Amino acid sequence: MKNNKILLTIGIALLIIACAKNPFTGKSTLAFVPNSQIFPMAFQQYNQFLTENKVISGTAEAKKIENVGTKIKVAAERWLAANGHSDYLAGYNWEYKLVDDKSVNAWCMPGGKIVFYTGILPICKDDAGIAAVMGHEVAHALANHGQQRMSAGMLQQVGQIGAAVAVGNQDPRTQETVMMAYGIGSQVGGMLPFSRSHESEADMIGLTLMAIAGYNPVNAVALWERMSAQSNGQAPPEILSTHPSNQTRIDNLNALIPQAKAEAAKFGVTFK
């Protein structure tokens, strides 16, 4: 019991100290590890990935990825400057690469390191589709989702230690049962919904960024309709997925389009 109280006290102290307010979401989020430590690790991993994969450069498609990415970056800079956060992107080192891979995927590491796989380009279809994906992936970095997931993982480890202490005097079979139950509960009840909330936040931020960059946000809905058609109903149940279902995402995006257009209008960007 004493050990549990100590762990609880430490946990509360960490939560109070290690929180940061994100300008894009307006939320206070976990930040146990500062970006000054995360960015160098991300950059190193990114460079290693590039050496181990076939990077495409100099082609029309590669230039599209860079051009659209630059527009999304400028949109983020404009939004941040207008909202009093001009220094928020300190330490970012933007880079946009196209990689020869059939996977339908794209991602952005903390600090602005972006990769698009060639396999997603047919679904993107055009610059607007690329902007929808780019805005979403960049939004993950801008919302510090990598930092939050690292922090949440640290809390999860602390929780597991607490569970082990709580059942320390029980027989091994009981201990194993409780720890297994904790693992399942923390994964389905904690980390997976946490990841889905990140996806929804990235959709919201990304929609705004693509609109400010001059791409009609309705194209994000069209992209996910194509993505849904491509999946042929093979996606896992939403409760066991780190992403919202395609239909959930489409419904959310449709609801967010007016807000994204209103934000873009503040920067002189309007759509018919």
Backbone as a ProteinNet text record, in pm:
[ID]
protein_1_A
[PRIMARY]
MKNNKILLTIGIALLIIACAKNPFTGKSTLAFVPNSQIFPMAFQQYNQFLTENKVISGTAEAKKIENVGTKIKVAAERWLAANGHSDYLAGYNWEYKLVDDKSVNAWCMPGGKIVFYTGILPICKDDAGIAAVMGHEVAHALANHGQQRMSAGMLQQVGQIGAAVAVGNQDPRTQETVMMAYGIGSQVGGMLPFSRSHESEADMIGLTLMAIAGYNPVNAVALWERMSAQSNGQAPPEILSTHPSNQTRIDNLNALIPQAKAEAAKFGVTFK
[TERTIARY]
83.1	0	86.6	194.2	284.1	349.3	392.8	456	358.7	232.7	131.9	113.5	110.9	94.1	212.7	331.8	451.4	443.4	404.7	392.5	286.9	174.6	68	114.3	187.6	239.1	335	424.2	520.6	447	346.5	271.1	201.3	136.4	66.9	165.6	281.9	384.2	432.1	453.5	498.3	393.3	266.7	160	151.7	171	164.2	280.7	400.8	522	530.7	498.6	528.8	407.6	346.7	236.1	267.5	225.7	246.4	118.6	84.5	-36.7	-4.7	-80.7	-56.4	-141.4	-80.9	-157.5	-263.1	-242.3	-337	-461.7	-444.2	-558.4	-611.8	-528.7	-567.7	-565.7	-513.9	-514.1	-377.9	-381.7	-258.5	-226.8	-106.4	-71.1	54.6	70.8	187.1	313.5	418.5	545.6	661.6	674.1	782.9	919.5	922.4	1048.2	1039.9	1129.6	1121.4	1159.3	1108.2	1140.2	1289.3	1358	1502.9	1574.6	1512.4	1567.4	1505.3	1375.7	1306.2	1352.5	1367.9	1401.5	1531.4	1640.8	1764.2	1748.3	1673.7	1650	1568.3	1466.5	1381.3	1461	1544.6	1624.6	1721.2	1779.2	1871.7	1799.5	1682.5	1604.8	1559.7	1523.3	1480.3	1594	1712	1827.2	1861.6	1850.4	1877.1	1775.8	1648.4	1543.8	1574.1	1616.4	1642.7	1757.1	1856.5	1968.2	1928.4	1822.1	1781.3	1666.1	1618.5	1506.7	1538.8	1464.1	1488.3	1414.1	1488.9	1432.1	1426.2	1311.1	1292.6	1310.6	1394.5	1418	1422.8	1389.8	1399	1282	1188	1071.6	958.9	859.2	744.9	671.7	660.3	590.9	667.6	800.5	882.3	872.9	869.6	858.6	721.7	618.5	485.3	483.5	545.2	548.8	616.7	726.7	800.3	721.9	661	587.5	465.4	388.5	270.1	312	417.7	467.6	509.4	575.1	618.1	498.2	393.6	272.3	205.5	204.3	145.1	229.1	359.9	448.8	424.1	414.6	389.3	253.1	155.2	23.3	32.7	109.7	128.9	198.6	299.6	371.6	279.8	195.9	103.4	2.7	-51.8	-150.2	-86.9	30.5	98.1	132.2	180.9	214.4	90	-20.2	-144.9	-201.9	-165.7	-218.8	-116.1	-9.6	87.3	185.1	213.7	306	414.8	473.2	571.5	692.9	724.5	844.1	816.9	694.1	656.6	736.1	775.7	843.5	995.9	1044	1188.5	1238.3	1343	1398.7	1347.3	1239.3	1189	1287.2	1303.3	1391.4	1317.9	1235.7	1142	1213.9	1161.5	1216	1105.3	1097.4	988.7	1050.1	1026.7	1085.9	978.3	996.4	912.7	993.8	935.4	1005.3	932.6	1009.7	954.4	909.5	779.9	722.9	574.6	524.6	385.1	287.1	338.1	250.4	168.9	43.6	-42.7	-19.4	82.3	122.2	199.2	198.9	280.6	294.7	401.2	417.3	507.1	497.5	580.3	637.5	768.9	833.9	832.2	849.7	862.8	972.8	944.8	1044.3	1028.7	928.7	899.6	963.4	1001.4	1062.2	953.5	929.1	811.7	851.6	775.4	792.4	655.9	648.3	533.2	579.8	499.3	527.6	456.5	519.6	459.2	322.7	301.6	176.5	54.6	73.8	-41.6	-77.7	11.8	-11.3	-133.5	-158.7	-280.2	-408.4	-407.8	-526.2	-533.7	-418	-416.4	-471.5	-431.7	-484.6	-427.6	-426.2	-380.8	-320.7	-284.2	-221.4	-311.4	-441.7	-533.5	-536.7	-532.2	-527.7	-397.8	-287.4	-158.2	-163	-225.7	-235.8	-316.4	-421.1	-502	-419.7	-341.2	-255.1	-142.9	-80.8	31	-12.9	-127.9	-176.2	-199.2	-256.7	-283.8	-154.5	-55.4	68.8	149.4	154.9	223.5	155.6	22.7	-51.6	-10.4	22.9	70.8	194.6	285.1	407.2	376.3	292.2	260.8	187	108.9	36.1	119.3	245.5	337.7	283.3	221.2	164.3	272.4	387.7	497.4	541.6	552.8	591.3	488.3	360.4	254.6	253.8	277.6	276.1	394.5	509.3	623.7	591.4	529.4	494.1	391.2	292.1	189.4	249.9	346.4	415	488.5	549.2	617.3	518.6	401.8	299.5	250.1	238.3	192.5	290.3	419.4	521	510.9	487.4	471.2	350.5	241	121.7	147	225.6	257	339.5	431.4	510.2	419.2	321.6	228	145.1	101.6	22.8	105.5	231.5	319.5	339	354	369.4	243.6	126.2	-1.4	-24.9	24.6	0.4	127.9	224.6	355.3	352.4	255.6	249.2	159.2	106	17.9	100.1	33.8	104.8	133.3	233.2	272.6	158.4	66.8	-42.4	-134.3	-163.8	-247.9	-178.8	-48.7	26	18.8	40.2	39	-98.3	-204.2	-339.8	-368.1	-330.7	-355.9	-276.2	-150.1	-66.3	-117.6	-166.3	-223.2	-348.3	-430.8	-552.6	-518.8	-415.1	-374.6	-327.3	-249.2	-196.9	-306.4	-406	-517.2	-596.4	-624.8	-703.9	-634.5	-503.8	-433.2	-421.4	-415.5	-400.8	-532.6	-638.8	-766.3	-834.4	-827.2	-896.5	-817.7	-686.5	-605.1	-533.5	-430.1	-343.5	-412.2	-499.4	-562.6	-659.8	-750.9	-834.8	-753.4	-643.5	-555.9	-503.2	-465.7	-417.5	-528.3	-649.4	-760.2	-790.7	-777.5	-800.3	-694.1	-572.3	-466.8	-502	-556	-593.5	-701.2	-796.6	-904.3	-851.4	-759.7	-697.2	-619.9	-547	-468.8	-559.9	-675.6	-772.3	-817.8	-848	-895.8	-788.9	-667.7	-558.8	-521.4	-510.2	-470.5	-568.8	-697.8	-800.8	-783.3	-755.4	-733.9	-609.7	-501.7	-377	-392.7	-459	-473	-560.7	-660.1	-746.2	-667.8	-589.3	-507.9	-407	-359.6	-263.4	-328.9	-462.3	-531.5	-599	-603	-666.7	-803.7	-905.8	-1041.6	-1051.4	-1093.6	-1096.6	-1195.7	-1287.9	-1379.4	-1301.7	-1182.4	-1100.2	-1051.6	-1047.6	-1008.4	-1114.4	-1240.4	-1349.5	-1338.6	-1313.3	-1299.2	-1182.4	-1074.1	-958	-995.7	-1065.9	-1098.3	-1207.5	-1287.7	-1381.9	-1306.2	-1202.1	-1118.1	-1042.1	-995.1	-922.7	-1013.6	-1138.5	-1234.4	-1261.2	-1275.5	-1300.4	-1181.6	-1061.1	-939.9	-924.1	-974.9	-958.3	-1048.2	-1153.6	-1244.7	-1302	-1326.7	-1388	-1298.5	-1166	-1074.3	-1018.9	-1059.5	-1008.3	-1053	-970.9	-1010	-1123.4	-1193.7	-1298.3	-1240.8	-1319.3	-1268.5	-1217.3	-1280.9	-1241.4	-1100.8	-1053.8	-921	-824.8	-854.7	-770.9	-716.8	-597.5	-542.3	-597.8	-675.7	-736.4	-888.6	-957	-1102.7	-1140.5	-1259.7	-1304.7	-1314.3	-1306.9	-1313.7	-1440.5	-1555.2	-1680.4	-1682.6	-1627.8	-1619.1	-1535.8	-1424.4	-1335.1	-1406.5	-1474.8	-1545.7	-1652.9	-1728.6	-1832.1	-1770.4	-1660.5	-1593.1	-1541.3	-1481.3	-1427.9	-1539.2	-1649.9	-1762.7	-1809.2	-1809.9	-1853.3	-1753.1	-1625.1	-1519.2	-1492.6	-1546	-1517.9	-1555.7	-1673.9	-1706.8	-1605.8	-1560.7	-1462	-1330.5	-1285.6	-1160.8	-1171.1	-1284.1	-1302.6	-1304.5	-1365.3	-1370.8	-1230.7	-1147.3	-1009.3	-931.9	-949.7	-879.6	-920.9	-1048.1	-1097.2	-1026.4	-980.5	-905.9	-775.2	-728.1	-602.7	-627.6	-751.1	-785.4	-806.1	-822.5	-842.7	-988.4	-1057.5	-1198.9	-1224.3	-1333.5	-1368.3	-1515.2	-1545.4	-1683.7	-1769.4
-120.5	0	125.6	123.8	238.5	262.3	153.5	166.2	221.8	177.8	228.4	379	424.8	568.4	646.4	590.2	657.5	669.3	559.1	560.4	659.6	663.8	756.4	900.5	929.9	1064.8	1105.1	1012.2	1039.9	1064.6	980.7	994.7	1128.3	1172.6	1301.5	1415.1	1405.3	1509.1	1519	1404.4	1403.4	1464.9	1434.2	1487.5	1639	1691.7	1836.1	1905.6	1848.1	1911.4	1898.1	1778.7	1747.1	1762.3	1879.6	1907	2031.8	2032.8	2147.5	2172.8	2299.7	2333.9	2346.5	2274.4	2275.8	2384	2470.6	2580.5	2533.9	2419.9	2372.7	2310.8	2240.8	2174.4	2251.1	2337	2409.5	2324	2201.5	2107.5	2103.3	2077.4	2048.1	1900.3	1872.1	1734.8	1690.3	1558	1500.8	1532.3	1570.1	1604.4	1569.5	1441.2	1397.8	1414.4	1397.9	1407.5	1530	1627.7	1749.6	1724	1809.1	1795.8	1811.2	1882.2	1897.9	1763.5	1665.9	1530.1	1440.8	1462.5	1377.9	1404.6	1532.3	1565.9	1501	1510.9	1446.3	1295.8	1229.9	1086.5	1060.2	1143.3	1126.8	1150.9	1253.6	1284.7	1171.3	1114.2	1002.5	882	851.8	738.1	763.3	886.6	922.8	902.1	951.2	935.7	788.9	711.2	567.9	502.6	540.9	486.2	517.1	638.7	678.3	598.2	563.5	484.4	340.3	293.5	153.8	134.4	242.6	234.2	313.8	284	348.2	481	589.9	724	768.9	818.6	867.1	1018.3	1067.6	1211.7	1256.6	1382.7	1440	1411.8	1329.8	1298.9	1398.8	1399.4	1488.7	1456.7	1327.1	1287.9	1332.4	1316	1357.7	1508	1583.2	1728.6	1768.4	1692.2	1720.3	1707.1	1600.5	1578.4	1696.6	1742.9	1854.7	1984.8	2009	2134.5	2142.3	2033.9	2032.7	2041.5	1969	1973.3	2113.4	2184	2320.6	2411.7	2394	2475.6	2448.1	2322.6	2288.5	2347.6	2342.2	2400.8	2550.7	2620.7	2764.7	2794.4	2710.3	2728.4	2719.2	2623	2609	2732.7	2781.1	2899.8	3021.1	3035.7	3149.9	3141.2	3021.1	3005.1	3033.6	2981.5	3001.9	3149	3216.7	3358.6	3440.8	3409.7	3483.6	3460.9	3347.4	3314.6	3331.8	3406.1	3442.7	3334.3	3241.7	3132.4	3119	3231.2	3230.1	3142.8	3127	3050.8	2902.5	2858.2	2719.9	2618	2652.6	2557.8	2559.3	2619.4	2618.4	2474.7	2443.6	2308.9	2219.1	2259	2180.7	2189.3	2079.2	2073.2	1995	2065.5	2002.3	1930	1814.1	1735	1644.8	1634.5	1560.1	1460.8	1332.6	1230.7	1134.9	1093.9	990.9	862.3	753.2	625.3	521.7	444.5	340	222.8	216.2	111.8	101.2	-21.5	-41.5	-20	-3.3	16.9	145.4	139.8	258.7	332.8	419.5	479.1	608.9	690.8	811.7	843.7	913.7	947.5	1070.5	1131	1246.3	1224.2	1223.7	1209.2	1342.8	1340.4	1465.3	1552.2	1680.6	1771.2	1794.7	1729.9	1762.3	1676.3	1553.2	1462.2	1372.8	1389.4	1329.6	1229.8	1119.6	1019.6	985	984.6	930	805	699.4	579.6	591.8	537.9	545	476.1	378.6	304.6	387.5	501.8	583	685	708.1	812.5	788.1	664.1	644	677.7	657.2	690.2	841.3	905.3	1052	1115.4	1060.3	1097	1228.2	1334.2	1465.2	1544.2	1669.5	1752.6	1770.3	1783.2	1802	1678.5	1560.7	1437.6	1426	1463.7	1463.9	1562	1678.4	1778.8	1727.4	1649	1593.5	1499.3	1413	1321.1	1397.5	1490.7	1567.9	1647.3	1714.2	1792.9	1706.6	1589.6	1497.6	1451.7	1412	1360.5	1470.9	1588	1701.3	1737.7	1726.4	1760	1672.7	1546.5	1460	1520.1	1572.2	1632	1762.4	1846.1	1975.9	1961.4	1855.8	1831.4	1754.8	1728.1	1656.4	1519.8	1450.4	1319.6	1217.3	1226.3	1135.2	1153.9	1278.9	1310	1257.8	1273.8	1227.6	1075.8	1007.4	861.2	808.7	874.5	835.5	856.4	970	1000.6	901.7	868.5	772.4	635.1	598.2	470.9	466	580.5	586.5	569.5	632.6	617.6	473.9	410.2	272.1	182.5	208.9	130.9	151.8	277.2	304.9	229.5	226	154.2	6.2	-51.6	-193.6	-222.7	-131.9	-148.4	-144.6	-49.4	-39.7	-165.4	-222.5	-345.7	-459.6	-465.9	-571.1	-559.4	-433.3	-412	-453.4	-421.1	-448.1	-596.8	-680.4	-824.4	-899.6	-825.1	-885.4	-1000.8	-1003.7	-1110.4	-1226	-1219.9	-1325.5	-1437.2	-1550.9	-1661.2	-1624.3	-1687.9	-1652.1	-1656.2	-1755.1	-1764.7	-1643.2	-1599	-1481.2	-1357.3	-1345.4	-1230.9	-1225.4	-1339.9	-1345.4	-1306	-1353.4	-1323.3	-1174.5	-1113.3	-970.3	-888.3	-924.8	-850.9	-863.9	-983.8	-1002.4	-917.6	-915.1	-835	-687.4	-643.7	-503.5	-473.7	-564	-541.3	-528.2	-615.6	-608.6	-480.8	-451.8	-333	-205.1	-198.3	-75	-57	-168.1	-156.7	-118.1	-195.2	-168.8	-46.2	-33.4	76.6	205	197.6	316.3	358.8	285.4	330.3	334.5	237.5	239.2	356.7	380.9	499.3	628.2	628.7	744.9	768.3	662.6	675.3	721.4	670.3	713.1	861.4	909.9	1052.4	1134.8	1083	1150.8	1159.2	1050.6	1050.4	1154.9	1165.9	1263.4	1406.4	1429.6	1561.3	1596	1498.2	1521.6	1551.5	1487.5	1517.8	1663.5	1708.8	1844.8	1947.2	1928.2	2021.8	2016.4	1894.4	1877.2	1940.3	1929.7	1989.3	2140.9	2201	2345.6	2386	2310.2	2343.5	2334.4	2228.2	2215.4	2327.2	2370.9	2480.5	2611.4	2641.9	2763.1	2759.2	2638.1	2622	2635.2	2645.8	2668.5	2547.5	2437	2314.3	2300.2	2284.2	2273.2	2152	2172	2061.1	1950.2	1975.7	1867.9	1753.5	1784	1680.3	1577.1	1612.6	1515.5	1406.3	1445.1	1346.8	1253	1310.6	1228.7	1131.5	1177	1089.8	969.2	993.8	883.3	793.7	846.1	759.2	664	715	627.7	529.3	575.4	487.7	375.1	409.9	310.5	207.1	254.7	162.6	70.6	123.3	43.8	-64.9	-40.6	-137.4	-258.8	-246.7	-359.6	-419.9	-333.7	-380.8	-465.2	-459.8	-544.4	-478.4	-355.7	-287.3	-358.6	-356	-420.7	-344.9	-407.7	-336	-210.5	-104.2	24.5	15.8	-63.7	-72.1	-128.1	-205.9	-266.1	-202.5	-82.3	-15.1	114.4	152.1	280.9	394.4	361.6	463	453.5	567.1	558.9	479.5	422.8	355.4	457.6	409.4	500.8	585.3	523.5	597.9	701.3	665.1	761.7	881.4	851.9	959.9	1048.8	989.9	1066.6	1154.5	1099.3	1177.4	1294.1	1267.8	1373.9	1484.3	1445.3	1543.6	1630.5	1568.1	1646.3	1751	1712.4	1805.8	1918.4	1892.6	1990.5	2084.7	2053.1	2133.7	2281.3	2313.8	2456.3	2529.8	2465.4	2526.5	2550.2	2453.1	2467.2	2580.6	2590.7	2698.5	2834.6	2840.8	2967	3010.5	2916.1	2949.4	2997.5	2929.8	2969.1	3108.9	3142.8	3274.5	3386.7	3358.8	3458.6	3495	3406.8	3430	3462.3	3498.7	3540.2	3425.9	3304	3186.5	3144.9	3148.1	3112	3006.6	2933.9	2827.3	2845.1	2803.2	2812	2707.1
0	0	0	80.1	87.2	-47.8	-112.1	-243.6	-346.5	-337.8	-430.2	-414.8	-289.5	-264.5	-318.3	-304.7	-356.5	-508.6	-574.7	-720.7	-766.8	-693.2	-728.6	-714	-606.2	-583.2	-694.3	-730.7	-838.1	-969.2	-996.3	-1120.5	-1130.3	-1020.4	-1019.8	-1040.6	-975	-989.8	-1134	-1195.7	-1335	-1427	-1401.9	-1485.5	-1474.9	-1354.7	-1334.1	-1402.8	-1389	-1441.6	-1592.7	-1644	-1783.4	-1873.4	-1874.1	-1964.4	-2045.4	-2170.3	-2257.5	-2334.5	-2357	-2430.2	-2577.7	-2660.2	-2803.6	-2869.9	-2952.3	-3011.9	-3111.7	-3174.9	-3275.6	-3213	-3103.4	-3040.1	-2920.1	-2861.7	-2741.5	-2616.8	-2629.3	-2517.5	-2448.1	-2318.2	-2245	-2264.2	-2310.4	-2345.9	-2272.9	-2264.6	-2198.8	-2276.4	-2204.7	-2269.9	-2177.8	-2145.8	-2058.8	-2126.3	-2258.1	-2333	-2423.5	-2409.2	-2489.9	-2635.6	-2724.5	-2866.3	-2893.7	-2806.8	-2824.5	-2816.4	-2751	-2747.9	-2855	-2882.5	-2978.5	-3121.4	-3157.7	-3296.1	-3344.2	-3270.4	-3319.2	-3339.6	-3250.6	-3267.4	-3393.5	-3417.1	-3535.1	-3663.1	-3662	-3781	-3813.2	-3709.4	-3730.1	-3789.6	-3735.6	-3786.1	-3930	-3959.1	-4093.9	-4194.4	-4159.7	-4249.4	-4269.9	-4163.8	-4176.3	-4268.6	-4253.8	-4340.1	-4486.6	-4514.4	-4652.4	-4713.9	-4632	-4684.5	-4712.3	-4646.2	-4658.8	-4757.7	-4818.3	-4911.9	-5038.3	-5143.5	-5272.6	-5279	-5266.8	-5273.1	-5419.3	-5460.4	-5597.1	-5597.6	-5684.9	-5692.2	-5837.8	-5859.8	-5993.1	-6084.8	-6043.8	-6126.5	-6098.5	-6187.2	-6168.3	-6038.3	-6006.3	-5883.3	-5760	-5762.6	-5648.8	-5627.5	-5736.5	-5725.8	-5672	-5708.6	-5655	-5503.4	-5454	-5309.5	-5240.3	-5296.8	-5236.2	-5247.1	-5361.9	-5381.5	-5290.2	-5285.1	-5198.2	-5051.9	-5016.1	-4878.3	-4837.1	-4927.8	-4897.7	-4875.6	-4955.8	-4938.1	-4803.6	-4763.8	-4633.5	-4520.5	-4535	-4433.9	-4421.5	-4534.9	-4533.6	-4469.9	-4497.7	-4436.2	-4284.3	-4235.7	-4090.2	-4033.3	-4103.6	-4057.1	-4052.1	-4153.8	-4157.5	-4042.9	-4020.2	-3913.3	-3777.1	-3755.9	-3627.7	-3605	-3708.2	-3694.8	-3663.2	-3729.3	-3707.8	-3569	-3508	-3375.9	-3264.3	-3293.7	-3190.4	-3150.9	-3243.9	-3212.9	-3319.4	-3358.5	-3466.9	-3437.6	-3309.6	-3273.2	-3253.1	-3279.9	-3248.6	-3329.6	-3449.7	-3537.4	-3521.6	-3414.3	-3389	-3377.5	-3450.7	-3446.7	-3556.6	-3624.5	-3737.1	-3853.6	-3922.8	-4039.7	-4147.4	-4223.1	-4315.7	-4429.3	-4463.1	-4572.8	-4627.1	-4759.3	-4823.7	-4922.6	-4902.4	-4988.4	-5039.6	-5164.6	-5225.2	-5230.8	-5180	-5171.1	-5255.7	-5328.9	-5414.7	-5328.8	-5303.1	-5218.6	-5251.7	-5268.6	-5306.6	-5191.4	-5070.2	-4955.2	-4971.4	-4929.9	-4932.2	-4801.1	-4801.2	-4674.1	-4696.5	-4593	-4585	-4437.5	-4400.7	-4260.2	-4243.7	-4126.7	-4092.5	-3953.7	-3943.8	-3814	-3739.3	-3606.9	-3532.7	-3593.6	-3607	-3663.6	-3811.7	-3876	-4014.6	-4120.9	-4087.9	-4184.8	-4245.3	-4375.5	-4439.3	-4546.7	-4553.2	-4658.7	-4716.6	-4848.1	-4920.8	-4993.3	-4988.1	-5065.9	-5200.8	-5304.8	-5438.6	-5441.5	-5353.3	-5352.3	-5317.1	-5253.5	-5214.6	-5322.4	-5418	-5516.7	-5605.7	-5650.7	-5731.9	-5655.5	-5524.3	-5444.6	-5421.7	-5403.7	-5392.3	-5519.9	-5632.8	-5764.5	-5817.6	-5735.5	-5783.2	-5666.4	-5694.2	-5591.2	-5468.6	-5491.6	-5379.4	-5290.1	-5351.2	-5272.6	-5195.5	-5259.8	-5189.9	-5073.4	-5094.1	-4987.9	-4869.3	-4898.2	-4789.8	-4703.6	-4768.1	-4694	-4625.4	-4698.5	-4644.3	-4522.2	-4533.5	-4420.4	-4298.6	-4320.2	-4209.2	-4143.2	-4223.4	-4165.7	-4097	-4159.3	-4097	-3965.2	-3962.1	-3840.8	-3722.7	-3749	-3641.4	-3574.9	-3658.3	-3603.8	-3531.3	-3591.7	-3531.5	-3399.2	-3386.1	-3261.1	-3159.4	-3195.3	-3105.6	-3064.8	-3157.2	-3124.8	-3091.6	-3158.4	-3124.4	-2980.3	-2939.3	-2801.3	-2702.5	-2735.6	-2646.1	-2633	-2743.6	-2738.4	-2658	-2672.2	-2589.5	-2441.7	-2410	-2271.3	-2218	-2302.5	-2260.9	-2237.1	-2321.2	-2302.4	-2169.9	-2132.7	-2004.3	-1889.8	-1900.6	-1797.1	-1789.5	-1905	-1909	-1834.2	-1852.4	-1781.7	-1631.5	-1590.9	-1448.3	-1393.5	-1472.1	-1429.4	-1413	-1502.1	-1493.6	-1368.8	-1337.4	-1214.7	-1093.1	-1096.1	-985.2	-969.7	-1080.7	-1075.6	-1019.2	-1057.3	-1007.8	-857	-808.2	-664.3	-589.8	-649.6	-583.2	-562.8	-652.5	-641.6	-604	-553.9	-527.2	-429.6	-338.9	-239	-281.8	-403.6	-450.5	-515.3	-537.1	-601.2	-746.9	-810.6	-947.3	-1047.5	-1034.4	-1130.4	-1119.9	-997.9	-978.4	-1033.3	-1005.7	-1057.3	-1209.3	-1272.8	-1419	-1473.8	-1409.2	-1454.1	-1446.9	-1334	-1316.5	-1417.8	-1439.1	-1532.2	-1675.2	-1711	-1844.5	-1860.6	-1755.7	-1761.3	-1776.3	-1704.7	-1715.8	-1856.8	-1914	-2048	-2150.4	-2142.8	-2237.2	-2214.5	-2088.5	-2058.1	-2098.8	-2075.1	-2107.9	-2257.8	-2332.3	-2477.7	-2544.5	-2519.7	-2585.8	-2525.2	-2393.5	-2327.3	-2322.8	-2343.3	-2329.3	-2454.8	-2494.4	-2601.9	-2737.7	-2767.4	-2899	-2915.2	-2820.4	-2833.8	-2835.2	-2759.5	-2758.8	-2899.7	-2970.1	-3106.5	-3199.8	-3179.9	-3264.7	-3244.3	-3122.6	-3098.9	-3170.7	-3176.9	-3251.5	-3399.8	-3454.3	-3595.1	-3622.1	-3532.4	-3550.9	-3538.9	-3446.8	-3434.9	-3561.4	-3613.2	-3735	-3853.4	-3858.6	-3964.1	-3954.1	-3833.4	-3812.8	-3852.3	-3801.9	-3830.7	-3978	-4031.3	-4170.4	-4266.5	-4236.4	-4321.3	-4327.4	-4211.7	-4206.1	-4284.6	-4269.1	-4338.3	-4489.6	-4537.7	-4682.6	-4738.4	-4658.9	-4703.2	-4711	-4609.3	-4610.1	-4724.6	-4758	-4867.6	-5004.4	-5007.3	-5133.2	-5193.3	-5119	-5168.9	-5103.2	-5185.8	-5133.3	-5040.8	-4915.3	-4819.2	-4854.9	-4946.1	-4986.4	-5051.3	-5100.7	-5162.6	-5061.8	-4933.7	-4831.6	-4818.9	-4831.8	-4827.6	-4947.2	-5064.3	-5185.2	-5171.4	-5109.9	-5088.9	-5004.1	-4892.8	-4803.3	-4858.1	-4947.3	-5018.4	-5109.6	-5175.9	-5259.4	-5172.6	-5056.2	-4964.6	-4916	-4886.8	-4841.3	-4949.8	-5073.2	-5184.4	-5206.5	-5186.8	-5207.2	-5102.7	-4980.3	-4872	-4888.2	-4971.7	-4997.3	-4869.6	-4771.9	-4648.2	-4560.6	-4583.7	-4509.1	-4383	-4353.3	-4235.1	-4108.2	-4001.6	-3876.6	-3809.5	-3713.9	-3640.2	-3576.2	-3574.7	-3526	-3382.8	-3298.3	-3157.6	-3141.3	-3240.3	-3233	-3332.6	-3375.8	-3473.5	-3415.8	-3461.3	-3419.6	-3503.9	-3607.9	-3692.4	-3683.6	-3698.9	-3708.9	-3834	-3835.1	-3955.7	-4068.3	-4192.2	-4305.5	-4302	-4268.4	-4267.3	-4155.2	-4039.4	-3929.6	-3971	-4035.1	-4079.5	-4182.8	-4277.3	-4379.2	-4315.4	-4221.8	-4152.6	-4076	-4006.9	-3930.5	-4022	-4134.1	-4227.9	-4285.8	-4322.3	-4375	-4274.2	-4146.9	-4042.6	-4021.6	-4051.6	-4026.3	-4143.7	-4260.3	-4379.4	-4362	-4309.1	-4291.6	-4203.3	-4098.3	-4009.5	-4082.5	-4162.4	-4237	-4338.1	-4406.1	-4503.5	-4434.8	-4316.9	-4242.8	-4200.9	-4158.7	-4122.4	-4244	-4358.2	-4479.9	-4524.8	-4505.1	-4545.4	-4471	-4348.8	-4271.8	-4339.8	-4426.3	-4497.6	-4645.2	-4676.8	-4811.7	-4909.2	-4857.5	-4942.8	-4934	-5047.2	-5048.4	-5156	-5139.5	-5232.9	-5273.8	-5394	-5441.7	-5373.2
[MASK]
++++++++++++++++++++++++++++++++++++++++++++++++++++++++++++++++++++++++++++++++++++++++++++++++++++++++++++++++++++++++++++++++++++++++++++++++++++++++++++++++++++++++++++++++++++++++++++++++++++++++++++++++++++++++++++++++++++++++++++++++++++++++++++++++++++++++++++++++

